[in-house]
Amino acid sequence: MKKLISVILSAILTTALFTACNNVDDSVPADATVNTDDTVPTTGEIQQNVSAADITAAVTAEIEIPSAVEKTAENIGAFYDIDTSALEEMSVFICGSGAYPDELAVFKFKDGTEAAAGAEAVQKRLDSQIALYTDYTPDEVYKLDDANLIEKDNWVILTICADNSRAKEIINGLI
């Protein structure tokens, strides 16, 4: 009986040892470039292929936009006074119920002049939301007070959410 228990324990231990070495990290994309010189990639290398949709996906993977509804070029005019022909791309999520001010808007403009005009339009949207929610749901105004309006190169990005500082970290890691 002791010999049988010993054989079973040996089999379990052997199986555990062999399977423990088969740990694969699925968090690294298969097409990722391996950096063999131990240097950190520059921001330019990181932002090279990032899209507006990549940015909203990264932020919403960690931070909820309640009742998020994606807006398109056809219906963005109801929210932002932006010339959509000036955009290279966009990805916008707005709380569909209107109960919360949560919003994530990522615009990539074709050039810097258009981006400057876009930033003004985004600031106008933020200002109107602050005025609206101050009276409508004052408990949510903290999100607006801490909102991020990020302008970098041809990017204009607005985050209004429960964790604006984390959203900004995520975005700065991408662009």
Secondary structure, DSSP 8 states (H G I E B T S, - for coil): -HHHHHHHHHHHHHHHHHHHT----TTS-TT----TT-----HHHHHTT--HHHHHHHHHHHS--TTEEEE-TTTGGGT----GGGEEEEEEEEETTSSS--EEEEEEESSHHHHHHHHHHHHHHHHHHHHHHHHH-GGGHHHHHT-EEEEETTEEEEEESTTHHHHHHHHHHH-
